[in-house]
């Protein structure tokens, strides 16, 4: 686990003399959340939570998918809005600078990165169609036209998608902005009423931890 992430989610919110991480658990009357936590799909620029309602916030692998500077600042403002004064926020995003032994090498700061998805999780192609195509592939997997028909099916359903016949996966091209050293800190400072506590580089990512003041 990321050390900055661990410190933000456990240690950074504890007062002197308190014990953790048990204090990170929910109250007994809401004990079901320990096994079935509340999860929601939402827009990071319009977070459906009350202002000042959270002790801390973690934003991992989100910021590098925001394509403009105003959108990135909006995301940081939303994180700051939902966190109580004195609370902390941990933001991590892909770094343009990578370790020498990293498999990730980027030509620029704004790139498209392949994302592989299993067909069963894609809802624009019906389950019946996918099952039929799978059966056809099993019966005639050596025929080249079958591969073409599957690739065509997904490319029509998802603009720009490709089908990897060898892996049986649908490949999408995701936009990613690769952050340079100091860029996250600059965005935080531009928001205002935030104090950078720590920042750095870890396992191919830049991170910044800031406090709401």
C-alpha positions as CSV (number, residue, x, y, z in Angstrom):
1,X,0.0,0.0,0.0
2,X,1.1,3.5,-0.7
3,X,2.7,5.1,2.4
4,X,1.2,8.6,1.8
5,X,-2.1,6.9,1.2
6,X,-1.9,5.0,4.4
7,X,-1.0,8.1,6.4
8,X,-3.8,10.1,5.0
9,X,-6.5,7.4,5.5
10,X,-5.4,6.4,9.0
11,X,-2.7,8.5,10.8
12,X,-3.3,12.0,9.5
13,X,-6.8,12.3,11.0
14,X,-6.0,11.1,14.5
15,X,-5.7,13.4,17.4
16,X,-2.9,13.1,20.0
17,X,-3.5,10.1,22.3
18,X,-6.0,8.4,20.0
19,X,-5.5,4.9,18.7
20,X,-5.9,3.6,15.2
21,X,-6.7,2.1,12.8
22,X,-9.8,0.9,14.8
23,X,-11.1,4.4,14.9
24,X,-11.4,4.3,11.1
25,X,-14.3,1.8,11.5
26,X,-17.9,2.8,11.5
27,X,-20.2,3.0,14.5
28,X,-21.9,-0.2,15.7
29,X,-25.3,0.8,14.5
30,X,-23.8,1.1,11.0
31,X,-21.7,-2.0,11.3
32,X,-23.0,-3.4,8.0
33,X,-20.8,-0.8,6.2
34,X,-17.7,-2.8,7.3
35,X,-18.7,-5.6,5.0
36,X,-20.8,-3.7,2.5
37,X,-19.4,-0.1,2.3
38,X,-21.4,2.6,0.7
39,X,-20.2,3.1,-2.8
40,X,-21.4,5.5,-5.5
41,X,-20.5,6.3,-9.0
42,X,-20.2,10.1,-9.4
43,X,-18.6,13.0,-11.2
44,X,-15.4,14.2,-9.5
45,X,-16.2,17.8,-10.4
46,X,-19.7,17.5,-8.8
47,X,-19.3,15.2,-5.8
48,X,-22.7,14.3,-4.3
49,X,-21.6,14.9,-0.7
50,X,-22.4,17.7,1.8
51,X,-19.8,20.3,2.3
52,X,-17.5,19.8,5.4
53,X,-18.8,16.2,5.8
54,X,-15.6,14.2,5.6
55,X,-12.5,13.9,7.8
56,X,-10.3,13.2,4.8
57,X,-10.4,12.5,1.1
58,X,-8.3,10.3,-1.2
59,X,-8.1,10.9,-5.0
60,X,-6.1,8.2,-6.7
61,X,-5.8,7.7,-10.5
62,X,-8.4,10.3,-11.3
63,X,-6.7,13.6,-11.9
64,X,-4.7,12.3,-14.9
65,X,-8.0,11.7,-16.8
66,X,-9.0,15.4,-16.6
67,X,-8.1,17.0,-19.9
68,X,-7.9,20.7,-19.0
69,X,-6.5,22.8,-16.2
70,X,-9.9,24.3,-15.2
71,X,-11.3,20.8,-14.8
72,X,-8.3,19.8,-12.6
73,X,-8.8,22.8,-10.4
74,X,-12.5,22.1,-10.2
75,X,-11.8,18.6,-8.9
76,X,-9.5,19.9,-6.2
77,X,-12.0,22.5,-5.2
78,X,-14.7,19.8,-4.8
79,X,-12.3,17.7,-2.6
80,X,-11.6,20.7,-0.5
81,X,-15.3,21.5,-0.2
82,X,-16.3,18.1,1.2
83,X,-13.5,17.9,3.7
84,X,-13.8,19.6,7.1
85,X,-11.4,22.4,8.0
86,X,-8.2,20.9,9.3
87,X,-8.8,17.7,7.3
88,X,-6.4,16.3,4.8
89,X,-6.6,15.3,1.1
90,X,-4.3,12.9,-0.7
91,X,-4.0,13.2,-4.5
92,X,-2.0,10.9,-6.7
93,X,-1.6,10.9,-10.5
94,X,0.6,9.4,-13.1
95,X,4.0,11.1,-13.5
96,X,5.7,12.0,-16.7
97,X,9.0,11.2,-15.1
98,X,9.4,7.4,-14.7
99,X,12.0,5.2,-13.1
100,X,14.6,3.8,-15.4
101,X,13.2,0.3,-15.1
102,X,9.6,1.3,-15.6
103,X,7.7,-0.2,-18.6
104,X,5.9,3.1,-18.9
105,X,7.5,5.6,-21.2
106,X,5.5,8.6,-22.4
107,X,6.2,10.7,-25.5
108,X,4.5,13.7,-24.0
109,X,2.4,15.0,-21.1
110,X,-0.9,14.4,-23.0
111,X,-1.2,10.9,-24.4
112,X,-3.6,8.0,-25.0
113,X,-3.0,4.8,-23.1
114,X,-4.5,1.4,-24.0
115,X,-7.1,0.1,-21.6
116,X,-8.1,-3.6,-21.9
117,X,-11.7,-4.6,-21.0
118,X,-13.3,-8.0,-20.8
119,X,-16.3,-8.2,-23.2
120,X,-18.7,-9.4,-20.5
121,X,-18.4,-6.0,-18.8
122,X,-19.5,-4.0,-21.8
123,X,-23.2,-3.3,-21.9
124,X,-23.5,-1.8,-25.4
125,X,-23.2,-5.2,-26.9
126,X,-26.0,-7.5,-25.7
127,X,-25.3,-10.6,-23.7
128,X,-27.1,-12.7,-26.3
129,X,-24.9,-11.3,-29.1
130,X,-21.7,-11.8,-27.1
131,X,-22.8,-15.4,-26.3
132,X,-23.6,-16.1,-29.9
133,X,-20.3,-14.6,-31.1
134,X,-18.4,-16.6,-28.5
135,X,-20.0,-19.8,-29.6
136,X,-19.2,-19.0,-33.2
137,X,-15.6,-18.3,-32.2
138,X,-15.3,-21.6,-30.4
139,X,-16.7,-23.5,-33.4
140,X,-14.8,-21.7,-36.1
141,X,-11.9,-20.0,-34.2
142,X,-9.5,-20.8,-37.0
143,X,-11.4,-18.8,-39.6
144,X,-10.1,-15.3,-40.0
145,X,-13.5,-13.7,-41.0
146,X,-14.8,-14.6,-37.5
147,X,-12.2,-12.4,-35.9
148,X,-13.1,-9.6,-38.2
149,X,-16.7,-9.8,-37.4
150,X,-16.1,-9.6,-33.6
151,X,-13.7,-6.6,-34.1
152,X,-16.3,-4.9,-36.3
153,X,-19.0,-5.5,-33.7
154,X,-17.2,-3.8,-30.9
155,X,-15.8,-1.0,-33.1
156,X,-19.4,-0.1,-34.1
157,X,-20.6,-0.2,-30.5
158,X,-17.7,1.7,-29.1
159,X,-16.1,4.4,-31.2
160,X,-12.4,3.7,-31.6
161,X,-12.4,0.4,-29.8
162,X,-10.4,-2.5,-31.1
163,X,-10.6,-6.2,-30.4
164,X,-7.5,-8.2,-29.4
165,X,-8.3,-11.7,-30.7
166,X,-5.2,-13.2,-29.0
167,X,-6.3,-12.1,-25.6
168,X,-10.0,-11.9,-26.2
169,X,-10.1,-8.3,-24.9
170,X,-11.6,-5.1,-26.2
171,X,-9.0,-2.3,-26.2
172,X,-9.9,1.3,-25.6
173,X,-7.6,4.3,-25.9
174,X,-7.9,6.4,-22.7
175,X,-6.8,10.0,-22.5
176,X,-4.1,10.6,-19.7
177,X,-2.3,13.8,-18.7
178,X,1.1,13.0,-17.2
179,X,2.0,15.4,-14.4
180,X,5.5,16.9,-14.2
181,X,7.3,17.4,-10.9
182,X,5.7,20.3,-9.0
183,X,2.5,20.5,-11.2
184,X,0.1,19.1,-8.6
185,X,1.5,21.5,-6.0
186,X,0.9,24.4,-8.3
187,X,-2.7,23.4,-8.9
188,X,-3.3,23.2,-5.1
189,X,-1.8,26.6,-4.5
190,X,-4.0,28.1,-7.2
191,X,-7.2,26.8,-5.4
192,X,-6.4,28.8,-2.3
193,X,-7.2,28.1,1.4
194,X,-5.2,24.9,1.2
195,X,-1.8,24.1,2.8
196,X,0.6,21.6,1.2
197,X,1.8,19.2,3.9
198,X,3.8,16.8,1.8
199,X,4.5,16.0,-1.9
200,X,6.8,13.7,-3.8
201,X,7.2,10.8,-6.2
202,X,6.3,7.2,-5.5
203,X,6.1,4.2,-7.9
204,X,5.5,6.1,-11.1
205,X,3.2,8.7,-9.5
206,X,3.4,12.2,-8.2
207,X,1.5,12.8,-5.0
208,X,0.5,15.8,-2.9
209,X,-1.1,15.8,0.6
210,X,-2.7,19.0,1.6
211,X,-4.8,20.4,4.5
212,X,-8.0,22.4,4.3
213,X,-7.4,25.7,6.2
